[in-house]
Amino acid sequence: MAKLTILEFPDPRLRKKARPVEAVDDALRATIDDMFETMYAAPGIGLAATQVDIHKRFLVADVSSDQSDPRVFINPVIVEKDGVTVTEEGCLSVPGYYEEVKRADTIRLKYLDRNGEVHEENLDGMLAVCVQHEIDHLDGKLFVDYISEAKRTRIRKRLEKDRRHQAAAVSA
């Protein structure tokens, strides 16, 4: 397994819309394992392929407190939404920032698992929020798109400034 590089806002590759996965094979499963390693190391509870510069429709998630419930969602499609919840969200591609986002409380999701088998199930709570957040990534959308333009600009400028300082520190 290998840790992957997570793209950070405002990297334009985060805006690319992911294409459906054509085949669930050993290469995809190896990438999924790398994504879990990357997500857990970050640490995070969800990671979409787009965030690691792979523009295919799949994501990994584990909202358990002890990393005991790894979930894989390939070609996920939300077929139904119900209720509303507002939660404070963060993002591995927007490190250090958290904002309240309104999402569906419960979703019905159709997807393939890591073996290519079709599933349709209801998700609620944190897993439903996480999956909606990651599907946004697959559609080229970030959680900062739910906040004001002024806040988004401040976050972008702060992250760019932080990256410049990190680059200067490395080259010194």
N, C-alpha and C positions, 0 to 999 in steps of 0.2 A: 504494500500500500504506500501511497505517497500523498503528502500534504500539497494541496493545490493553492494557487494564488487567488485571493478574492478581490475582484474588481471593486473600486470605490467610486462613489458619486463624486464628480459629475462625468465619469468615464462614459463616452458615447456608446460603448459596446453594451452597457446596461440597458440601453433603449432598443436594442435589436429584438425583434419578435422571434421567438423560438419556433422551429419547425417540428412537426410530429416525429416521434421515434418510429423508424421503419421496422427495426428488428430488435428484439430483446435477446441479446447474445452474451457470451462471456466477456467481450470487450466492454459492453455497457455495464455489466455487473461489476467489473473491475473499477470502472469509473465511479459507480455508485459507492463502492467501498472506500475509494479515495475521498469522495465527497463527505461520507460519514466521518472519516478521520479529520478532515478539514473543519467540518462543522463542530465536532466535539472539542477540537483544539482551540477554536476561536475565542471563547466558547459560544455556541448558539443552539437554537432549537429547530432551525430550519435552514435549508440551503437549496436554492434553485440552480440548475445547470447554467443558466445565463450568468449567474454571479461568478462563475469560474471560467467564463468565456467559452462555454459550450452551448451553442444555440439550438438545443433540442429540448422537447417538452418533457422534462422529468425533474423531480425534486425529491429531497430526503427530509425527514422530520423526526424528531424525538422530543416530545414535550414532558417526558418523565423526569423526575428529579435525580434519578440515578443512571440515566442512559440505558435503561432496560427495555425500551419500547421503540426500536428503530423501525421507521415506516418508509416505504418507497412508493411513489406515485408517478407512474409513467403515463403520458398523454392524459393528464387529468382534465375532466370536464365537470363543472358544477351544473347539475341538472335541476337543482331546486335550492332556493334560499328561504330561510324563515327567521323572523325575529331580528332584533337589532341589539348590538352590544357595542360599547365604546371601551376600548382598552388602550393602555399606553404601549406603543410599539417601538421597538428599536430595530436595527438592521445591521447585519455584518458588513454591508456595503456603504453604510452611513455610520461609522463607528462613533460611539459616544453621544449620540443624539437620540432622544425619545420624545414622541409626540402622541397625543390621543388621536385615534383613528376609529371611525364608525364602520362596522362591518356586520354581516349577517351573523346571528348567534348560532344558527344551525344550518348546515348545508348537506345536500345529498350529492355525493361525488361518485362519478364513474371513472375508472382508471385500470391500468394494468399493473400487476405487481412485478417483482424482480424476476419472476419465472414466465412472464408474459400472459398470465392468467387474468381474465376480466373480473373485476369486482365492482359492485355498486353498494355503497353504504352511507349511512348518516353519520356525520361528524358534528360534534358540538364542543363548546368551551374553547380552551386554548388551542386544541388541535384544529378546530374549524378556523379560528383566526389565523393560525400559522399557515395553514394550507392556502387560504385566500391571499395572504401576504406573498407567499411564494409563487402562486399562480400569476399574481400581478407581475412579478419579475419575468416570468415566461412571456408575458404580453408586453414587456418593455416599460413597465410602470413601477415606480418606487413609492414607498410610503410617504416621502416628502411631497409627492404630487397631491396629497390630501390636505396639505397645509398652505398657508398664504405664500404668495410669491416673495414677499419681503423676508419671511422666515427661511424659505428655501434658499434665497440668495445669500443670507447671512451664513447658513450652514455650508453652502458651497464655498464661499470665500474663506471660512474658517478651516475647512478641510484642505483647501488648496494651500493656505498659509502653513498649516501643520506639515504637509508633504514637503514644502520648500525647506522648512526648518530641519526635517528629518534628512533630506537629501544633503543639505549643507553639513549636518553633523557627521554623516557617513563619509563625505569627501574630505573632511577636516583631519 
